[in-house]
């Protein structure tokens, strides 16, 4: 396994499967009004840094963070293909996002995830990485289908 993580454009032609799977997961058991994902074109803005994880060139994961203000960013669109899970790749992507956000000068990193069973592993991963639950932040509301988490960098 030769894994790389590089900053890329989210509208890359070979990223379709990642976005299709991510979208399907988000819609699997979350009410539409509680889905806060950004599609590829929404991620292709200056406020977002988007990263692709590749295994021998094949895209197997993605993750991004979006600037909220000079000190605070939000993790967006983190996803690893299901057939690649169980190898520590989600943790590797999360560590990369944390490191990149810190290097960019952010002092706080937050995220929104779901309460549904689909998101149990993600919530555990974030908690293990030092994220704790917090109130809704920048543009979110108290949604019973969302869990908000944050950590200092």
Rosetta constraint file for C-alpha pairs under 8 A:
AtomPair CA 1 CA 55 HARMONIC 6.34 0.50
AtomPair CA 1 CA 56 HARMONIC 7.22 0.50
AtomPair CA 2 CA 54 HARMONIC 7.91 0.50
AtomPair CA 2 CA 55 HARMONIC 5.34 0.50
AtomPair CA 2 CA 56 HARMONIC 5.46 0.50
AtomPair CA 3 CA 53 HARMONIC 6.72 0.50
AtomPair CA 3 CA 54 HARMONIC 5.54 0.50
AtomPair CA 3 CA 55 HARMONIC 4.62 0.50
AtomPair CA 3 CA 56 HARMONIC 6.68 0.50
AtomPair CA 4 CA 53 HARMONIC 5.57 0.50
AtomPair CA 4 CA 54 HARMONIC 5.30 0.50
AtomPair CA 4 CA 55 HARMONIC 6.66 0.50
AtomPair CA 5 CA 51 HARMONIC 6.40 0.50
AtomPair CA 5 CA 52 HARMONIC 5.48 0.50
AtomPair CA 5 CA 53 HARMONIC 4.34 0.50
AtomPair CA 5 CA 54 HARMONIC 6.38 0.50
AtomPair CA 5 CA 93 HARMONIC 7.67 0.50
AtomPair CA 5 CA 96 HARMONIC 7.94 0.50
AtomPair CA 6 CA 51 HARMONIC 5.38 0.50
AtomPair CA 6 CA 52 HARMONIC 5.58 0.50
AtomPair CA 6 CA 53 HARMONIC 6.73 0.50
AtomPair CA 7 CA 49 HARMONIC 7.04 0.50
AtomPair CA 7 CA 50 HARMONIC 5.64 0.50
AtomPair CA 7 CA 51 HARMONIC 4.26 0.50
AtomPair CA 7 CA 52 HARMONIC 6.35 0.50
AtomPair CA 8 CA 12 HARMONIC 7.66 0.50
AtomPair CA 8 CA 50 HARMONIC 5.97 0.50
AtomPair CA 8 CA 51 HARMONIC 5.66 0.50
AtomPair CA 8 CA 52 HARMONIC 6.45 0.50
AtomPair CA 9 CA 44 HARMONIC 6.61 0.50
AtomPair CA 9 CA 50 HARMONIC 6.58 0.50
AtomPair CA 9 CA 51 HARMONIC 7.96 0.50
AtomPair CA 10 CA 15 HARMONIC 7.36 0.50
AtomPair CA 10 CA 40 HARMONIC 5.15 0.50
AtomPair CA 10 CA 41 HARMONIC 7.17 0.50
AtomPair CA 10 CA 43 HARMONIC 6.36 0.50
AtomPair CA 10 CA 44 HARMONIC 5.97 0.50
AtomPair CA 10 CA 50 HARMONIC 6.33 0.50
AtomPair CA 10 CA 51 HARMONIC 7.98 0.50
AtomPair CA 11 CA 15 HARMONIC 7.18 0.50
AtomPair CA 11 CA 40 HARMONIC 5.52 0.50
AtomPair CA 11 CA 41 HARMONIC 6.49 0.50
AtomPair CA 11 CA 44 HARMONIC 7.08 0.50
AtomPair CA 12 CA 16 HARMONIC 7.96 0.50
AtomPair CA 14 CA 59 HARMONIC 7.31 0.50
AtomPair CA 15 CA 19 HARMONIC 6.52 0.50
AtomPair CA 15 CA 59 HARMONIC 6.60 0.50
AtomPair CA 16 CA 20 HARMONIC 6.04 0.50
AtomPair CA 17 CA 21 HARMONIC 6.05 0.50
AtomPair CA 18 CA 22 HARMONIC 6.04 0.50
AtomPair CA 18 CA 59 HARMONIC 7.42 0.50
AtomPair CA 18 CA 60 HARMONIC 7.07 0.50
AtomPair CA 18 CA 61 HARMONIC 6.82 0.50
AtomPair CA 18 CA 62 HARMONIC 7.41 0.50
AtomPair CA 18 CA 79 HARMONIC 7.38 0.50
AtomPair CA 18 CA 80 HARMONIC 7.64 0.50
AtomPair CA 18 CA 81 HARMONIC 6.79 0.50
AtomPair CA 19 CA 23 HARMONIC 5.94 0.50
AtomPair CA 19 CA 39 HARMONIC 7.42 0.50
AtomPair CA 19 CA 40 HARMONIC 7.39 0.50
AtomPair CA 20 CA 24 HARMONIC 6.13 0.50
AtomPair CA 21 CA 25 HARMONIC 6.13 0.50
AtomPair CA 21 CA 81 HARMONIC 7.25 0.50
AtomPair CA 22 CA 26 HARMONIC 6.23 0.50
AtomPair CA 22 CA 77 HARMONIC 7.57 0.50
AtomPair CA 22 CA 79 HARMONIC 6.20 0.50
AtomPair CA 23 CA 27 HARMONIC 6.24 0.50
AtomPair CA 23 CA 37 HARMONIC 7.94 0.50
AtomPair CA 24 CA 28 HARMONIC 5.92 0.50
AtomPair CA 25 CA 29 HARMONIC 7.86 0.50
AtomPair CA 25 CA 118 HARMONIC 7.58 0.50
AtomPair CA 26 CA 30 HARMONIC 6.41 0.50
AtomPair CA 26 CA 35 HARMONIC 6.63 0.50
AtomPair CA 26 CA 37 HARMONIC 7.65 0.50
AtomPair CA 27 CA 31 HARMONIC 7.28 0.50
AtomPair CA 27 CA 32 HARMONIC 7.06 0.50
AtomPair CA 27 CA 35 HARMONIC 7.42 0.50
AtomPair CA 29 CA 116 HARMONIC 6.79 0.50
AtomPair CA 29 CA 118 HARMONIC 7.44 0.50
AtomPair CA 30 CA 34 HARMONIC 6.46 0.50
AtomPair CA 30 CA 35 HARMONIC 6.59 0.50
AtomPair CA 30 CA 114 HARMONIC 7.49 0.50
AtomPair CA 30 CA 116 HARMONIC 7.06 0.50
AtomPair CA 30 CA 145 HARMONIC 7.27 0.50
AtomPair CA 31 CA 35 HARMONIC 6.82 0.50
AtomPair CA 31 CA 145 HARMONIC 7.95 0.50
AtomPair CA 34 CA 143 HARMONIC 7.14 0.50
AtomPair CA 34 CA 145 HARMONIC 6.27 0.50
AtomPair CA 34 CA 146 HARMONIC 7.16 0.50
AtomPair CA 36 CA 112 HARMONIC 7.93 0.50
AtomPair CA 37 CA 76 HARMONIC 7.02 0.50
AtomPair CA 37 CA 77 HARMONIC 6.28 0.50
AtomPair CA 38 CA 42 HARMONIC 5.51 0.50
AtomPair CA 38 CA 43 HARMONIC 6.12 0.50
AtomPair CA 38 CA 76 HARMONIC 7.31 0.50
AtomPair CA 38 CA 77 HARMONIC 6.81 0.50
AtomPair CA 39 CA 43 HARMONIC 6.30 0.50
AtomPair CA 40 CA 44 HARMONIC 6.39 0.50
AtomPair CA 41 CA 45 HARMONIC 7.87 0.50
AtomPair CA 43 CA 48 HARMONIC 6.03 0.50
AtomPair CA 43 CA 50 HARMONIC 7.31 0.50
AtomPair CA 44 CA 48 HARMONIC 6.87 0.50
AtomPair CA 47 CA 66 HARMONIC 5.50 0.50
AtomPair CA 47 CA 67 HARMONIC 5.23 0.50
AtomPair CA 48 CA 64 HARMONIC 6.67 0.50
AtomPair CA 48 CA 65 HARMONIC 5.66 0.50
AtomPair CA 48 CA 66 HARMONIC 4.32 0.50
AtomPair CA 48 CA 67 HARMONIC 6.42 0.50
AtomPair CA 49 CA 64 HARMONIC 5.46 0.50
AtomPair CA 49 CA 65 HARMONIC 5.59 0.50
AtomPair CA 49 CA 66 HARMONIC 6.55 0.50
AtomPair CA 50 CA 62 HARMONIC 7.43 0.50
AtomPair CA 50 CA 63 HARMONIC 6.02 0.50
AtomPair CA 50 CA 64 HARMONIC 4.29 0.50
AtomPair CA 50 CA 65 HARMONIC 6.82 0.50
AtomPair CA 51 CA 62 HARMONIC 5.60 0.50
AtomPair CA 51 CA 63 HARMONIC 5.34 0.50
AtomPair CA 51 CA 64 HARMONIC 5.89 0.50
AtomPair CA 52 CA 59 HARMONIC 6.51 0.50
AtomPair CA 52 CA 60 HARMONIC 7.68 0.50
AtomPair CA 52 CA 61 HARMONIC 5.86 0.50
AtomPair CA 52 CA 62 HARMONIC 4.49 0.50
AtomPair CA 52 CA 63 HARMONIC 6.69 0.50
AtomPair CA 53 CA 59 HARMONIC 5.79 0.50
AtomPair CA 53 CA 60 HARMONIC 5.73 0.50
AtomPair CA 53 CA 61 HARMONIC 4.72 0.50
AtomPair CA 53 CA 62 HARMONIC 5.75 0.50
AtomPair CA 53 CA 93 HARMONIC 7.41 0.50
AtomPair CA 54 CA 58 HARMONIC 4.99 0.50
AtomPair CA 54 CA 59 HARMONIC 4.32 0.50
AtomPair CA 54 CA 60 HARMONIC 5.41 0.50
AtomPair CA 54 CA 61 HARMONIC 6.85 0.50
AtomPair CA 55 CA 59 HARMONIC 6.55 0.50
AtomPair CA 55 CA 60 HARMONIC 6.52 0.50
AtomPair CA 60 CA 80 HARMONIC 5.82 0.50
AtomPair CA 60 CA 81 HARMONIC 5.54 0.50
AtomPair CA 60 CA 84 HARMONIC 7.01 0.50
AtomPair CA 61 CA 78 HARMONIC 7.53 0.50
AtomPair CA 61 CA 79 HARMONIC 5.43 0.50
AtomPair CA 61 CA 80 HARMONIC 4.05 0.50
AtomPair CA 61 CA 81 HARMONIC 6.12 0.50
AtomPair CA 61 CA 89 HARMONIC 7.90 0.50
AtomPair CA 61 CA 90 HARMONIC 7.89 0.50
AtomPair CA 61 CA 93 HARMONIC 7.80 0.50
AtomPair CA 62 CA 77 HARMONIC 7.00 0.50
AtomPair CA 62 CA 78 HARMONIC 5.51 0.50
AtomPair CA 62 CA 79 HARMONIC 5.36 0.50
AtomPair CA 62 CA 80 HARMONIC 6.50 0.50
AtomPair CA 62 CA 93 HARMONIC 7.49 0.50
AtomPair CA 63 CA 75 HARMONIC 7.38 0.50
AtomPair CA 63 CA 76 HARMONIC 6.39 0.50
AtomPair CA 63 CA 77 HARMONIC 5.38 0.50
AtomPair CA 63 CA 78 HARMONIC 4.01 0.50
AtomPair CA 63 CA 79 HARMONIC 6.41 0.50
AtomPair CA 63 CA 93 HARMONIC 6.78 0.50
AtomPair CA 63 CA 94 HARMONIC 7.75 0.50
AtomPair CA 63 CA 97 HARMONIC 7.21 0.50
AtomPair CA 64 CA 75 HARMONIC 5.73 0.50
AtomPair CA 64 CA 76 HARMONIC 5.02 0.50
AtomPair CA 64 CA 77 HARMONIC 6.06 0.50
AtomPair CA 64 CA 78 HARMONIC 6.56 0.50
AtomPair CA 64 CA 97 HARMONIC 6.98 0.50
AtomPair CA 65 CA 73 HARMONIC 6.18 0.50
AtomPair CA 65 CA 74 HARMONIC 5.18 0.50
AtomPair CA 65 CA 75 HARMONIC 4.25 0.50
AtomPair CA 65 CA 76 HARMONIC 5.34 0.50
AtomPair CA 65 CA 97 HARMONIC 7.11 0.50
AtomPair CA 65 CA 101 HARMONIC 7.50 0.50
AtomPair CA 66 CA 73 HARMONIC 5.34 0.50
AtomPair CA 66 CA 74 HARMONIC 5.11 0.50
AtomPair CA 66 CA 75 HARMONIC 6.45 0.50
AtomPair CA 66 CA 76 HARMONIC 6.82 0.50
AtomPair CA 67 CA 72 HARMONIC 6.43 0.50
AtomPair CA 67 CA 73 HARMONIC 4.40 0.50
AtomPair CA 67 CA 74 HARMONIC 6.53 0.50
AtomPair CA 68 CA 72 HARMONIC 5.40 0.50
AtomPair CA 68 CA 73 HARMONIC 5.02 0.50
AtomPair CA 68 CA 74 HARMONIC 6.83 0.50
AtomPair CA 68 CA 138 HARMONIC 7.08 0.50
AtomPair CA 69 CA 73 HARMONIC 6.89 0.50
AtomPair CA 70 CA 105 HARMONIC 7.66 0.50
AtomPair CA 70 CA 106 HARMONIC 6.53 0.50
AtomPair CA 71 CA 105 HARMONIC 6.86 0.50
AtomPair CA 71 CA 106 HARMONIC 4.40 0.50
AtomPair CA 71 CA 107 HARMONIC 5.07 0.50
AtomPair CA 71 CA 108 HARMONIC 6.21 0.50
AtomPair CA 72 CA 106 HARMONIC 5.45 0.50
AtomPair CA 72 CA 107 HARMONIC 6.12 0.50
AtomPair CA 72 CA 108 HARMONIC 4.77 0.50
AtomPair CA 72 CA 109 HARMONIC 5.83 0.50
AtomPair CA 72 CA 110 HARMONIC 7.60 0.50
AtomPair CA 73 CA 101 HARMONIC 7.35 0.50
AtomPair CA 73 CA 106 HARMONIC 6.60 0.50
AtomPair CA 73 CA 108 HARMONIC 6.47 0.50
AtomPair CA 73 CA 109 HARMONIC 5.02 0.50
AtomPair CA 73 CA 110 HARMONIC 6.37 0.50
AtomPair CA 74 CA 109 HARMONIC 5.53 0.50
AtomPair CA 74 CA 110 HARMONIC 4.71 0.50
AtomPair CA 74 CA 111 HARMONIC 5.28 0.50
AtomPair CA 75 CA 97 HARMONIC 7.71 0.50
AtomPair CA 75 CA 109 HARMONIC 7.02 0.50
AtomPair CA 75 CA 110 HARMONIC 6.26 0.50
AtomPair CA 75 CA 111 HARMONIC 5.17 0.50
AtomPair CA 75 CA 112 HARMONIC 7.89 0.50
AtomPair CA 76 CA 111 HARMONIC 7.19 0.50
AtomPair CA 78 CA 93 HARMONIC 7.93 0.50
AtomPair CA 79 CA 90 HARMONIC 7.39 0.50
AtomPair CA 80 CA 84 HARMONIC 6.71 0.50
AtomPair CA 80 CA 85 HARMONIC 6.65 0.50
AtomPair CA 80 CA 89 HARMONIC 7.15 0.50
AtomPair CA 80 CA 90 HARMONIC 6.26 0.50
AtomPair CA 81 CA 85 HARMONIC 6.66 0.50
AtomPair CA 84 CA 89 HARMONIC 7.58 0.50
AtomPair CA 85 CA 89 HARMONIC 6.71 0.50
AtomPair CA 85 CA 90 HARMONIC 7.41 0.50
AtomPair CA 88 CA 92 HARMONIC 6.22 0.50
AtomPair CA 89 CA 93 HARMONIC 6.15 0.50
AtomPair CA 90 CA 94 HARMONIC 6.12 0.50
AtomPair CA 91 CA 95 HARMONIC 6.05 0.50
AtomPair CA 91 CA 125 HARMONIC 6.91 0.50
AtomPair CA 92 CA 96 HARMONIC 6.18 0.50
AtomPair CA 93 CA 97 HARMONIC 6.22 0.50
AtomPair CA 94 CA 98 HARMONIC 6.19 0.50
AtomPair CA 95 CA 99 HARMONIC 6.08 0.50
AtomPair CA 96 CA 100 HARMONIC 6.04 0.50
AtomPair CA 97 CA 101 HARMONIC 5.98 0.50
AtomPair CA 98 CA 102 HARMONIC 6.12 0.50
AtomPair CA 98 CA 109 HARMONIC 7.50 0.50
AtomPair CA 98 CA 153 HARMONIC 7.56 0.50
AtomPair CA 99 CA 103 HARMONIC 6.10 0.50
AtomPair CA 100 CA 104 HARMONIC 6.10 0.50
AtomPair CA 101 CA 105 HARMONIC 6.58 0.50
AtomPair CA 101 CA 106 HARMONIC 5.58 0.50
AtomPair CA 101 CA 109 HARMONIC 7.50 0.50
AtomPair CA 102 CA 106 HARMONIC 5.24 0.50
AtomPair CA 102 CA 107 HARMONIC 6.52 0.50
AtomPair CA 102 CA 153 HARMONIC 6.03 0.50
AtomPair CA 106 CA 153 HARMONIC 7.10 0.50
AtomPair CA 107 CA 152 HARMONIC 5.76 0.50
AtomPair CA 107 CA 153 HARMONIC 4.74 0.50
AtomPair CA 108 CA 150 HARMONIC 7.04 0.50
AtomPair CA 108 CA 151 HARMONIC 5.77 0.50
AtomPair CA 108 CA 152 HARMONIC 4.44 0.50
AtomPair CA 108 CA 153 HARMONIC 5.38 0.50
AtomPair CA 109 CA 150 HARMONIC 5.66 0.50
AtomPair CA 109 CA 151 HARMONIC 5.58 0.50
AtomPair CA 109 CA 152 HARMONIC 6.44 0.50
AtomPair CA 109 CA 153 HARMONIC 6.96 0.50
AtomPair CA 110 CA 131 HARMONIC 7.85 0.50
AtomPair CA 110 CA 148 HARMONIC 7.35 0.50
AtomPair CA 110 CA 149 HARMONIC 5.56 0.50
AtomPair CA 110 CA 150 HARMONIC 4.01 0.50
AtomPair CA 110 CA 151 HARMONIC 6.43 0.50
AtomPair CA 111 CA 148 HARMONIC 5.83 0.50
AtomPair CA 111 CA 149 HARMONIC 5.39 0.50
AtomPair CA 111 CA 150 HARMONIC 6.34 0.50
AtomPair CA 112 CA 146 HARMONIC 6.42 0.50
AtomPair CA 112 CA 147 HARMONIC 5.75 0.50
AtomPair CA 112 CA 148 HARMONIC 4.61 0.50
AtomPair CA 112 CA 149 HARMONIC 6.46 0.50
AtomPair CA 113 CA 119 HARMONIC 6.95 0.50
AtomPair CA 113 CA 122 HARMONIC 7.86 0.50
AtomPair CA 113 CA 123 HARMONIC 7.37 0.50
AtomPair CA 113 CA 146 HARMONIC 5.65 0.50
AtomPair CA 113 CA 147 HARMONIC 5.29 0.50
AtomPair CA 113 CA 148 HARMONIC 6.50 0.50
AtomPair CA 114 CA 118 HARMONIC 7.78 0.50
AtomPair CA 114 CA 119 HARMONIC 5.68 0.50
AtomPair CA 114 CA 145 HARMONIC 5.72 0.50
AtomPair CA 114 CA 146 HARMONIC 4.60 0.50
AtomPair CA 114 CA 147 HARMONIC 5.70 0.50
AtomPair CA 115 CA 119 HARMONIC 6.40 0.50
AtomPair CA 115 CA 120 HARMONIC 7.49 0.50
AtomPair CA 115 CA 144 HARMONIC 7.84 0.50
AtomPair CA 115 CA 145 HARMONIC 5.38 0.50
AtomPair CA 115 CA 146 HARMONIC 5.64 0.50
AtomPair CA 115 CA 147 HARMONIC 6.13 0.50
AtomPair CA 116 CA 120 HARMONIC 7.18 0.50
AtomPair CA 116 CA 145 HARMONIC 7.26 0.50
AtomPair CA 119 CA 123 HARMONIC 6.15 0.50
AtomPair CA 120 CA 124 HARMONIC 6.28 0.50
AtomPair CA 121 CA 125 HARMONIC 6.14 0.50
AtomPair CA 122 CA 126 HARMONIC 6.21 0.50
AtomPair CA 123 CA 127 HARMONIC 6.10 0.50
AtomPair CA 124 CA 128 HARMONIC 6.08 0.50
AtomPair CA 125 CA 129 HARMONIC 6.32 0.50
AtomPair CA 126 CA 130 HARMONIC 6.57 0.50
AtomPair CA 126 CA 131 HARMONIC 5.36 0.50
AtomPair CA 126 CA 132 HARMONIC 7.95 0.50
AtomPair CA 126 CA 149 HARMONIC 7.96 0.50
AtomPair CA 127 CA 131 HARMONIC 4.79 0.50
AtomPair CA 127 CA 132 HARMONIC 6.11 0.50
AtomPair CA 130 CA 151 HARMONIC 6.22 0.50
AtomPair CA 131 CA 149 HARMONIC 5.63 0.50
AtomPair CA 131 CA 150 HARMONIC 4.98 0.50
AtomPair CA 131 CA 151 HARMONIC 4.77 0.50
AtomPair CA 132 CA 149 HARMONIC 5.06 0.50
AtomPair CA 132 CA 150 HARMONIC 5.53 0.50
AtomPair CA 132 CA 151 HARMONIC 6.48 0.50
AtomPair CA 133 CA 147 HARMONIC 6.96 0.50
AtomPair CA 133 CA 148 HARMONIC 5.53 0.50
AtomPair CA 133 CA 149 HARMONIC 4.17 0.50
AtomPair CA 133 CA 150 HARMONIC 6.43 0.50
AtomPair CA 134 CA 148 HARMONIC 5.42 0.50
AtomPair CA 134 CA 149 HARMONIC 5.18 0.50
AtomPair CA 134 CA 150 HARMONIC 6.32 0.50
AtomPair CA 135 CA 142 HARMONIC 7.58 0.50
AtomPair CA 135 CA 148 HARMONIC 6.22 0.50
AtomPair CA 135 CA 149 HARMONIC 7.86 0.50
AtomPair CA 136 CA 140 HARMONIC 5.38 0.50
AtomPair CA 136 CA 141 HARMONIC 5.63 0.50
AtomPair CA 136 CA 142 HARMONIC 6.09 0.50
AtomPair CA 136 CA 148 HARMONIC 5.92 0.50
AtomPair CA 137 CA 141 HARMONIC 7.61 0.50
AtomPair CA 137 CA 148 HARMONIC 7.87 0.50
AtomPair CA 142 CA 146 HARMONIC 7.73 0.50
